[in-house]
Amino acid sequence: MRIAILTSAEMPQMLPYDMEVVKLLNHRGIDTDVFVWDEMISANPKVLKNYDAVLIRTIWDYFKKYDKFIKLLNILESSGLPIFNPVEILRWNMNKHYLNEL
């Protein structure tokens, strides 16, 4: 199994606890590659064909690049891949009005 892990340009090496997740996945025989989410989408969204799943981690700058992030969500949704952090939750989370629901 091979998983693409998405992060932001501000966190290309990810946080220490994210690296622990990578180590655990690798220890279980799961290959991982880390991508800056908007660079990957701009460069070649077809790269997702090389993966079995996508794990979304520190994409904290999505609100600064709203249109690109919507494009990413559409690409992920149409990829048919399992997305850890489901696309519908990511869309819901984009509009902070959900805080009223909590």
N, C-alpha and C positions, 0 to 999 in steps of 0.2 A: 504494500500500500504506500502511496505517496500523497502527502498533503501540502498544499500551498498555504502559507501563513501570511496574512496581510497585516502590514503595519503602516506607519506614516513616515514621511521624510524626516520628521523631528525625532523619530525613534527607530532608525534603521537597524540598530543592533538589538532593539527591544529591551525590555526591563529584565532585571535578574530573575524574577519569578516566571517570566515568559520563557527565558532560556532554560529554566528547570522543566517546563512543559516539553520543550524541544528535546531535552535530554531523555526524559521519560518515554516520549514517543519513539525516539531513536533506539532506546534500550529494548523496546518491544518490537523492533524490526520495522518501524514505520519511518520511511524517509520523509524529510521535510525540507522545504526551501522557503526562505523569507523574501517577500516582495514588498516594496513601497507601493501601496495600492494604486495610486494615480499614475505612477510611472509605468507599471505593468499594463494597465488598461490603455494608456496612450501608446505604448510601444507595440503591444501585440496581445490582444485579448484571447487569441487562439491558443496561447500558451497553456490555458486551463485544460486543454485536451490531454495534457501530460500528467494530470492529477486525478486522484480518486475522490478528493474532498477539498474543501477550503475552510480554513480556520481564521476567523477575523479576530484580531487582537487590538493593538494600540493604534487605531485609525482615528486618533483624536482630532485631526484637522479637517474632518469631513465637512463641517459646517462652513469652513472657509472656501470650499470648492463644491458647493451644493450641486451644481449641474453635473460635474464629473462624478460625484458620488451617486447620483440618480442613474447615470449611465452604467456605473459599476454594478449597482443593484439589478438593473435590467439584464446585464450580461450574465451575472451570477444566476439569476432566475432562469434564464433561457439555457444555461449550461447543462441543467439536469443533475448537476453534482450535489451531493450532500453539503450543506453550508452550516457550519457550526457557528451559531448565532443566525437563526433563520431570517431570511430576507424580510418577511412580513414584520418581524420584531424590529429589525433595523429601520424599516420605513416608519413604523409606529413611533420609534424612539427619536426620529428626526424632528418631529413636532413636539415640542416640550409641553404641549397642553395635556399630555398624558399624566403629568404631575397632579392635575386636578382629579384624575381617576384614582390615584393612590390614596 
